[in-house]
């Protein structure tokens, strides 16, 4: 059977059941995301989906269960970060949202001024929360090469963000012997 046809039949036959499975365990928006991810996995691993009657649906449930667990871990991680941030500055005045927007725009501008490899290294570690080993795998290099690349990218970004720094100019992309102020690096990683 043609893979597209097999997937179409699988999707049509089991979509409602997988949606019911997900909706019973989470909110509707997350359930839709879980079902979409479940069928994406099914498409990518179509050869692994059991072909015998009555086995495909449990296989899809298992994928949905793992996807739900991942979504739950992500939500809990976000909740922990939110709680930690709330406790870090309990007596401080509420920050002006405009400051956060301005800082984010400044970081994004500085990030765009970096070479593409530096941008990707910082995004994989900062935004996608990959370890250095995971980022190395994603970028197709060794862990050591990724550590060096990440270190240099952080230095370049921090230099670009320093007051009076190049803010993304070509001069800001050259490595130097002097390291950036650690506070700038920490602010940069928080903004990412």
N, C-alpha and C positions, 0 to 999 in steps of 0.2 A: 504494500500500500504506500502511496505517495506520502512523505512526511507532512506536507501541508494538510492533506486530506485527513490524515490520522490525528493531527493536532486539532483541526477544526471539529472533528467528531468528539474528541476528548473534551474540548472546551464546551461544545453545545450540550453534551451529555452530563457534565459534572459541574458546570459553572454555578448553577443554583444551589447545589448541595454544599459546595465549598463556601459560597457566600453565606449560607445559613450557619455553617460551622463558625466562620469568622465573626459574624454579627452577634452570635450568642456569647462571644468572648471579649468583645471590645466595642468601641463606638463606631458608628457608621462610616465615618471618613477613614479611620484606620482599617476597618474591615475591607473597604474597597481597595486600599493600597495593598493589603495583605493578599487579597485574591489576585490582583494584578501581578504581584511579585511571584505568587505561587504558579500562575500559568506561564510567567516568563521562565521560571526554573524548569517547568515541564517542557517548554519549547526547546530550551537549551539542552536539556537532558532527555530528549524524547526517547532515545534508545533505552534509558533506564526505567521508563514508565512501564509497569507490568502490562502485558497484553492480554492476559487471561481475564475472563469475566469476573467481576467482583474484586479485583485487586487494584485497579487504577484509582478508584476513589479513596481507599485507605492510604495509598501512596501520596495522593494529593493532600489528604488531611495531615499526613506527617510533615510535608513541606510547609503547609499552612501553619502548623503548630510551631515549627522552628522559626518561621517568619514572624509569627506573633511574639515569640520569645525574644527575638531580636528587637522588635518594635518596643516591647516592654522594657528591655534593658536600656534602650536609647532614651525612653521616657524617664526611667528612674535616674539615669545619668544626668539628664537635663534638670530633673528636680533637685538632685544633689548639688549641682552647680548653682542653681538658683538659690537654694538654701544657704550654701556656703557664701555666696556673694551678699546675701541679705545680712549674714552675721558678721561679715568683714567690716562693714561700716555702719554699725547700728545707730550711732549718734550723729552721723553726718547728715547734712541737709540733702534733700533729694537733688540729684544732678539734673542739670538742664538737658532735656533730650536733644536740643540743638547742638550741644557740645559733643554728644555721642555721634551724631550724624556728621559733624564736621571732622571729628577724629577718624571716623570710618572712611570718609572721603579722602582724607589725607593719607591714610594707610593704603587705600586702594590705588591712589595716584602713584605713591612710591612703589607699590608692588608692580604696577604696570610698567614702571621704568626699569625693572630688572629684566635680565635675560629670561626667556621662556622656561629654561630648565630650572632656574632659581625660583620662579613663580610656582612651578609645579611642585617642587620639593617642599616649599613652605605651605602650599595648599594641602598637600597630602598629609603632612604632619599636623598642621594647625587646624584645618577645617575638617578633614576626613578622620583625624585622630588616629592615623596609622603609626605604628612604631617605626623606628628607623629601618628595621629589617623588612617590614611590610612595605614601606615606601620604596626601598631598594628593589623589592620584587616588582612593584608596580612600574618603576622606571627602568627596569631591566639592567640594573647595575649591581655591583657588590655592596654589601653592608658598609664596608669601609669607605668605598667611593661615595655612598649616600651620606655617610656621616660628614665627610669632608665637604660635599656639595651643600649640605644643610647648614653647616657651620659658616661657610662663605656666604651663603644666601642670607642668613640672619645678620651677618656683619654688614653686608651691603644694604640691606633694608634698614637696619638701625642707623647707619650713616646717613642714609637718604632722609630719615625722619628727624635727625638732629636739627635743632634750630639753626637756620642759616645753611643747612645742608643742601645738597644738590636736588633733593626731592625728585629723583627719577631721571636726572640728566645723565648723559653718558659718563661724566666724571664720577658719578656715584657708583658705577658698576665696576670700577677698578679696585682690586683688593689693596689694602694698606697694612702696614705693620702695627699701627695702633688700633686697639680693639675699641668697640663702641661702649658707651656707658651701659652697665647692666640694667639700669632702670629703663632705658629706651628699649632694650631687647625684651624685657618683661612686658612693657606696655604694648609692644608690637605683637608678642605672642598672645596677649589677652585680646587685642583687637581682632586678631585673625580668628 
